[in-house]
C-alpha cells in the first residue's frame, strides 16, 4: 500500500545504530515512575532531542504523583530517590549487594534504613504458614517468594526489619544464569510510605552463599545501609506534536513507556529510543522531499507505564475523538536467540475494532518479503507472531472504548530476561530494532498521508483479512462441534454448542464490520463510503454463508446417527443474563491494584479462579469494555467468549456483583 520507492527510502534512512545510541543514553538512568531523578533526566534527554529536530511542538507535562492521587482508576506512584544502598555481613564488612553495582538489587520504593539485625530464613515467605513458630520481629527475613508479598507478610504483618529475597534452588532460569537479579517493587501510598521498610533482591550465587553462612552461623548479623526517600513527586509525560497540513484535528498516536529500572535496555529504552529515530526519519524524509508534509498530525508520547499514562489521559479528554489510531512500542529490540523471544503484534480488542491491526500486519508481511539483511550480511525472514488482544503495556489504556483510541502493541514476547538485571545492551539486536522501526514508520507514513485511493486499498485489505478470519472461525467452531459429538454430547448439550457457534460467528462478523468501517476516518469521499458499505454487505453475506456451513455440518453429524439435530432451549441462567444490561460508571481500564484494594480479602476468590483461567484479568477488562449500557450480559458473554474462549458464567456473575457493590457499574 506504500507507493513505489518509499519502502527503499525508509529502509535506507532508518538507522538501528542511532537507536542503539539512544538506548545507551536512556538505559544509564534508573527511571522509576513517580518522579525519580533518573526518570526526569531521561525525560529531559528525550525532550531535548525532539526539540533539536525542529518542527515538533515539544512539552513535558507534569502531574502530581504522591501515591494517593488517583487518575482514572489508577493510583499514582510516589517519587523515589536513592543515593546509596548496600547489604553487608556486619562482622566482616563483606558486601553482599550494592545499589551502585546493580540498581535492581534494591526493591523499588524501599525506605531509607541503617539496620543491624540477625537473619532468619522462612522459605517462600509469602503465606502465614511460612512463619509458623518463627519470630521475625526486628530481624532481616530471607525468603524465595515474590518480594512484595514477602515484605507484606514479614514487615507489615510481623514487624521484620526488612527482607532479602533470592531464587529457590529449583529456579531453572537462576540455575542457568546464577548472576541474574530479578526486579521487585513494593506497593506504596502515603499510608504505606511510613510503614514500609526495605528489600534486597539477590542472584542465585549471592543468595546461596548467604543461606550457607546463615545455616553455618545462626547468630550472623547483617547490616543494611540505605539512603533513600519517598516523596510527593511529579509524573512526567513527554509530548511531541507535528501539525498536519490538511487535517490537523486528526492524529496518529505513537507511544512508548520511558520508565523502568536501569538498565532496562529492551524494557523499554528500546521502544523509547525507537520513537526518537522514527521522528528523525520522518522529518528527514520530509526535508528531502521524499514524502510530503503529513496531511494529518502525529503525536509522540513518552509516558510512565500505565500509572503515568493514566495521569496524562485523565487530562487529555479529547484524544479519542482526535486519534485515528495508536501504535505502542514496548520491547522492540530483542536478540531473539539470547532472549528466546519472538516479535509480536498484539491486535486491537474486539470491543474497539480497527483497521490498524491489519495495516501493521500488512507492513510486517511486506517487509518479510524484502528479507532485511542480518549483521552477517545474510538475508533472513522476519520471525513474528500476531496475537489477539491482551494487556501488559500502554496500548491497554488507549484501546479502552471510553478512551477511544484503537491501538496495537509492537514488541517481543517471551524474553527470559524481562524485569531482570540482564536486560542490558548485550540483549539488543540491531536487526530487530530496524525491523520494528521500519514497520512502525511505514505504518505512520501511510496513515498520515492516506487519501481516497489509499483508503480504498486499505478497506479492501481489511475485508480480505475479514474473509479469512470468518472462515477460520467456522473451521474452529466445526472442530469444537465435532469434538463434542465424538465425546458423546447429545441433545441439549450439543444444541448449546451449536447455538454458541452461531453466536460466535455473529460476534466475529460484527468485529470485522467494525474494523472495515473505521477506514472511513481516512476519507470523506462519498464514493469511498459507498465502497466500504458494499464491503460491509459482503461480510454480512459471508457470515450467513458460514452459518449455513455450520448448519449443514451439524445436520450431517446427526444424520450419521440417524437422528434429528436437537433444538437448543434457553437456560434459566441465560435468561437471567439476557435481562441484565450493565453500564460502567468510570472511564479508562480498571487497575489491578485498585481492584485488589477495593475487594480486600474478597480478592482471594479471583486468585483461586485464576488457577483455572490465567487470563482472567484480560477477560475482566473486555467484559468492562463491552458494558456500554446497550448490551446484555449474555451478549457480553458471547462477545468475550468468542475473543478469549469460554469461561464459567459464574465469573461474570461474581464480577458484576462486586463491581456493582463498589459503585463501578450499574444495572
MARVOFI-210114 format. One record per residue (C-alpha): residue in one letter; z, y, x. Coordinates in steps of 0.05 Angstrom, whole numbers, plus 32768, in hexadecimal, padded with zeros to 4 digits. Last residue first. Layout:
AZYX ...
REM end
This chain:
X82D17FD37DD3 X82EB7FFE7E0C X82EA7FF77E57 X831380117E92 X835380207E6D X83807FEF7E92 X83877FBE7E59 X833C7FC47E4B X832B7FAE7E91 X835C7F747E8E X83427F5C7E4A X82F97F617E62 X83087F3B7EA1 X832C7F037E7B X82F47EFB7E48 X82BD7EFD7E7D X82E17ECA7EA9 X82ED7E9E7E6B X82A27E9B7E63 X82A27E6F7EA1 X826A7E7E7ED1 X821F7E757ECF X81F17E8D7F05 X81EB7ED07F27 X81B07EF47F06 X81A57EC97EC8 X81F07EC27EC0 X81F97F0E7EC4 X81C57F1B7E8E X81DC7EE27E61 X82257EF77E64 X82137F407E59 X81EC7F2C7E1B X82297F057E02 X82567F407E12 X822A7F6A7DE4 X81FE7FA07E01 X81FE7FE77DE7 X823F80057E02 X822380077E49 X82487FCC7E66 X82107FAE7E91 X822B7FCB7ED1 X82707FB17EC1 X82577F697EBD X822F7F777EFB X826C7F8C7F23 X82967F517F09 X825F7F217F20 X825F7F407F65 X82AB7F377F68 X82A57EEF7F4D X82767ED67F83 X82A87EA37F9D X82A87E817F59 X82D47E437F58 X83057E5B7F8E X82FC7EA17F71 X83207E8B7F31 X83607E837F59 X835A7EC97F76 X83477EE27F31 X83877EC67F12 X83B07EE07F4C X83997F277F3D X83CD7F257F05 X84037F347F39 X83EC7F7C7F3D X83B17F877F0E X83A57FD17F1B X83AF7FCD7F67 X83817F917F6C X834A7FB57F45 X83537FF27F71 X834C7FC97FB0 X830F7FA67F93 X82EF7FEA7F85 X82CC7FEE7F42 X828680097F43 X827680507F30 X828880777EF2 X82BF80667EC0 X82C780547E77 X829F80147E73 X828680027E2E X828E7FBD7E0F X82697FA57DD1 X828F7F677DB9 X82707F457D7C X82417F187DA3 X827A7F007DD0 X82A17EE77D93 X82647EC47D77 X82597EA57DBC X82A17E8B7DBC X82997E6F7D75 X825C7E4A7D8B X82167E5C7D75 X81EE7E1E7D62 X81B67E027D8A X81807DD77D6B X81747D907D85 X812F7D797DA0 X81187D3F7D74 X811E7CF87D8E X80F17CC47DAB X81177CC87DED X80D67CDB7E10 X80CA7D0A7DD5 X810B7D2C7DE7 X80F37D3D7E2D X80B07D537E12 X80D17D837DE1 X80F77DA37E1A X80BA7DAB7E45 X80917DC67E0B X80C77DF97DFB X80CD7E0E7E43 X80827E187E4A X80827E417E0A X80B97E6C7E27 X808E7E787E65 X80557E8F7E39 X80837EBE7E14 X809A7EDC7E56 X80517EE27E6B X80417F0A7E2E X807C7F397E3A X80677F427E83 X80207F527E6E X803A7F857E3C X80607FA77E74 X80217FA77E9E X7FFE7FCC7E66 X803580007E63 X802D80097EAE X7FE380187EA6 X7FF180497E6D X8025806D7E98 X7FF180717ED0 X7FBF808C7E9E X7FF180C07E85 X7FFC80DB7ECC X804680E67ED8 X804880BF7F18 X807E80A67F48 X80B780A07F15 X808880767EEB X8093803F7F1E X80D680347EFB X80B1800F7EC3 X809F7FD67EF2 X80E87FC87F00 X81007FCD7EB8 X80CA7F9F7EA0 X80DE7F6D7ED5 X81277F717EC1 X81157F697E78 X80EB7F2C7E87 X81227F0C7EB0 X81547F177E78 X81257EF87E45 X811B7EBC7E73 X81667EB47E79 X816C7EB47E2D X81377E7D7E27 X815B7E537E5B X819E7E5F7E39 X81827E447DF8 X81697E077E1C X81AC7DFA7E3E X81CE7E037DFA X819F7DD17DDA X81B17D9F7E10 X81FB7DA57DFF X81EE7DA77DB3 X81CB7D647DB2 X81C87D3F7DF3 X81D97D487E3C X81D07D047E5D X81CD7D177EA6 X81827D107EA5 X817D7D437E6D X81AA7D757E91 X81827D6C7ED1 X81417D777EAC X815B7DB57E89 X81737DD27ECC X81307DC47EEC X810C7DE37EB2 X81387E217EB8 X81267E297F02 X80DC7E1E7EF5 X80DD7E527EBD X81017E847EEA X80CF7E777F22 X80967E877EF1 X80B97EC77EDC X80C57ED97F25 X807C7ECE7F37 X80637EF97EFE X80957F2F7F10 X807A7F2F7F57 X80357F3D7F3A X80537F737F0D X80757F957F49 X80337F947F71 X800C7FB17F36 X803F7FE87F2D X803C7FF77F78 X7FF07FFC7F78 X7FEF80287F3A X802680557F57 X7FFE805C7F97 X7FC180727F70 X7FE980A77F4B X800C80C27F88 X804180A77FB7 X805580D87FEE X809F80CE7FF3 X809F80857FDC X8069806E800D X808780938048 X80CD80798039 X80B880318032 X809180358074 X80CE80548096 X80FD801E807C X80CF7FE58091 X80C3800680D4 X810E800F80E0 X811F7FC780D0 X80E77FAC80FD X80F97FDB8136 X81437FC88134 X81317F7F8131 X81057F87816F X81397FAF8194 X816D7F78818D X81B67F8C818D X81EC7F57819A X81F87F6F81E1 X82057FB581C6 X82467F9D81A6 X82607F798169 X828A7F4E8198 X82CB7F718186 X82C57F548140 X82B47F6B80FA X82727F4580F7 X82697F1A8136 X82507EDD810F X82187F0580F0 X82067EE080B0 X81DB7F13808D X81B27F4A80AB X819F7F8E808F X81757FB1805A X819B7FC1801A X81757FD57FDC X8184800E7FAC X817880227F64 X819B80667F5F X81BF806F7F1D X820780807F2C X821C80647EE8 X81E8802D7EF2 X820B80157F31 X81D4800F7F65 X81EF80497F8F X8234802A7F97 X821D7FE47FAB X81E780007FD8 X822380178002 X82337FD3801E X82507F8F800C X82357F857FC6 X82047F507FAD X81BF7F547F8E X818F7F1B7F98 X81787F0A7FDF X81367F128003 X81367EEE8046 X81197F028089 X80FE7EE680CA X80C47F1180E0 X808D7EE98101 X80837EEF814B X80507F0C817C X80657F0381C4 X806F7F3C81F6 X80B17F20820D X80D77F5881EB X80B77F4081AB X80757F59818E X806E7F6D8145 X80487F38811E X801B7F6280F1 X80207F2F80B8 X806C7F3880B7 X80637F8380B2 X803E7F7A8070 X80737F4A8056 X80AC7F798067 X80877FB48047 X807C7F8B8008 X80C67F788007 X80D77FC2800B X80AA7FD27FD0 X80C17F967FA8 X810A7FAB7FAC X80FA7FF47F9F X80D57FE67F5E X81157FEB7F38 X81477FC67F0D X818D7FE37F01 X81B77FAE7EDD X818E7F767EFD X81A97F8E7F40 X817C7FAB7F76 X81647F7A7FAC X81887F697FEC X81577F658026 X816E7F39805F X81617F3280A9 X81807EF180C2 X81BF7EE380E9 X81D47EB2811F X81F37EEC8146 X81D67ED88189 X81937EBF816F X818B7EF5813A X81967F2E816B X81AE7F5B8134 X81937FA2812B X81967FB280E1 X81E07FAD80D2 X81E07FDA8094 X81A58004807D X81A7801B8034 X8167802C800F X816880557FD0 X813880647F97 X8119809D7F6E X815780C77F77 X815F81087F51 X817E80F07F10 X81AD80C07F32 X81C280F47F66 X81D981237F2F X822481197F35 X822981297F7F X827481347F83 X828C80EE7F70 X825180D37F99 X826D80F27FD9 X82B380D77FCE X829680927FBC X826F80937FFD X82B0809B8023 X82D180618000 X829380348003 X8281803B804C X828F80808069 X824B80A18064 X820C80B48089 X81DC80CD8054 X819280DD805D X817181018022 X812681028019 X80FF81327FED X80BE81227FCB X8078813A7FDC X8085812A8025 X806481578058 X802181368066 X801D80F98093 X7FF880F280D5 X7FF7813D80E0 X801C81398122 X805581628106 X805B813580C9 X805C80F680F3 X809081168120 X80BC812B80E5 X80BC80E580C8 X80C680C4810C X810480EE8119 X812280DE80D4 X8114809480DD X813480988122 X817480B78107 X8176808680CD X8172804D8100 X81AF80688125 X81DA806480E6 X81C1801E80D7 X81CE8004811E X821080288125 X82257FFE80EA X823C7FC980F3 X82087FB68128 X82297FDD8160 X826F7FDC8142 X828B7FF08186 X82BA800B8171 X82D48003812A X82B0801A80EC X8292805880CB X824B807280C9 X8235804F8089 X81EA80528080 X81C280738048 X817A80868038 X816D80A97FF5 X812780B97FDC X812B80F97FB4 X8108811A7F79 X811881637F6A X80ED81787FA5 X80AF815F7F80 X807581837FA1 X808881947FE9 X80C6816A7FEE X810481878010 X81218161804A X816B81548042 X819F813F8076 X81E5812C805E X821E8118808C X825A81008064 X829F810E807D X82E280F38064 X831781268072 X835D81128086 X83A48113806C X83C880F080A5 X83D680AD80C5 X83EF80AC810C X83E98083814B X840D807E818E X841D80358192 X844B801181C2 X845A7FC981B1 X84897FA481DF X84927F5981D6 X84D17F3181E2 X84D87EE981FA X85147EC381DF X84EC7E8681CA X84D27E7C8212 X84A57E3F8213 X848D7E4881CB X84877E9381D1 X84617E8D8213 X84327E5981F5 X84267E8481B7 X84137EBF81E3 X83E27E96820C X83C37E7B81CC X83BD7EC281B1 X839B7EE181ED X83677EAA81F4 X835A7EA781AA X83517EF281A8 X83877F1F818F X83907F4F8154 X83CC7F7E8156 X83F07F998119 X841C7FD4810A X84517FEF80DB X844580028093 X847C80208068 X846E806B806F X842380668068 X842B80338030 X844080698000 X840B809B8015 X83D580668014 X83C3802F8043 X83A77FE98046 X83AC7FCD808C X836B7FBB80AF X83587F8080DC X831C7F79810A X83157F378130 X831A7F2F817B X82EA7F0181A1 X83027EEB81E5 X83027EA081D5 X82BA7EA081BB X82A87E5881A9 X82F07E458198 X82F87E878174 X82BB7E798149 X82D57E338138 X831B7E498123 X83427E078128 X83767E21815A X83857E5A812B X836B7EA08139 X839A7ED9814B X83CB7F078128 X84027F348142 X84317F548110 X84637F8D810E X84AE7F9C810A X84B97F6980D3 X84DD7F828095 X84D37F488066 X84A67F60802D X84807F9A804D X84817F7F8094 X84787F338091 X84557F27804F X842B7F66804C X841D7F658096 X84057F1C8092 X83D77F2E8057 X83BA7F6A807C X83AD7F3F80BA X838C7F02809D X83B17EC580B4 X83C07EA880F9 X84067EC48102 X84367EE38134 X846E7F0E8117 X84907F448140 X84D97F44812D X85057F768109 X850B7F4980CD X84E67F0880D9 X851C7ED680C3 X84FB7E9280B8 X85177E608086 X84D87E63805C X84A97E988079 X84677E728074 X84797E5E802D X84777EA78018 X842D7EAA8026 X83FF7ECC805A X84237EBA809B X83EF7E8780B2 X84217E6680E1 X84647E8C80E5 X846B7E9A8130 X84A67EC58145 X84A97EFC817A X84E67F218191 X84E57F6D818F X84D87FAC81B8 X84B87FE2818E X849A8026819B X84708031815D X8438805B813F X841B804380FE X83E2801280F7 X83A9802C80CB X83747FFD80EA X83957FC1810B X83957FCA8157 X836D7F97817F X832D7FB88163 X832F7FED819A X83297FBA81D2 X83397FD58218 X835680198203 X837A7FF681CA X83A07FC781F9 X83B37F7E81EF X83E27F4E8213 X83F57F7B824D X84297F5F827E X84677F8A8281 X848E7F4E829D X84CB7F558271 X84AC7F768234 X846E7F4B822D X843C7F808219 X84157F9C81DD X83F07FDD81E5 X83DA801781BA X83C7805E81CE X83AB809E81AF X839A8083816B X838780B08130 X8383809E80E7 X836F80C780AA X838080A78068 X834E807E8041 X833880967FFC X834480697FBF X830580547F9C X82FB80537F50 X82D380957F4E X82F380BA7F87 X833E80B17F88 X836D80D97FB5 X83A780AE7FCC X839780978013 X838F80DE802C X834480EB8030 X833181308018 X82E681368017 X82B88156804B X826D81618049 X824A8166808C X8209818A807E X81C281888097 X818481A78076 X814D8184809C X811081A580BA X812681AD8102 X8130816B8126 X816A8188814D X8192818E810C X818D81438102 X81A881378149 X81E28166813F X81F4814780FC X81F581008119 X821F81138155 X824E813C8129 X8258810080FC X826780D38138 X829A81058151 X82BB8108810D X82BE80BC8109 X82E080B8814D X831380EE813A X832780C580FD X831C80E480B8 X832280AF8083 X82F3807B809E X82FE806080E5 X82C7806F8117 X82E280578159 X82AC807C8180 X8282805F81B9 X8258803B8185 X8236807C8170 X821B808D81B5 X8202804781C7 X81E5803F8182 X81BE8080818A X81A2806681CC X818F802581AA X8169804B8174 X8141807181A8 X812F803081CA X811A80148186 X80E5804A8183 X80BA80548145 X807A807A8157 X804B80408166 X80608016812B X805C805180FC X801780678114 X7FFD8020810F X8016801980C8 X7FF7805C80B6 X7FB2804880CD X7F9880348088 X7FC1804F804F X8003802E803D X800080008000 
REM end
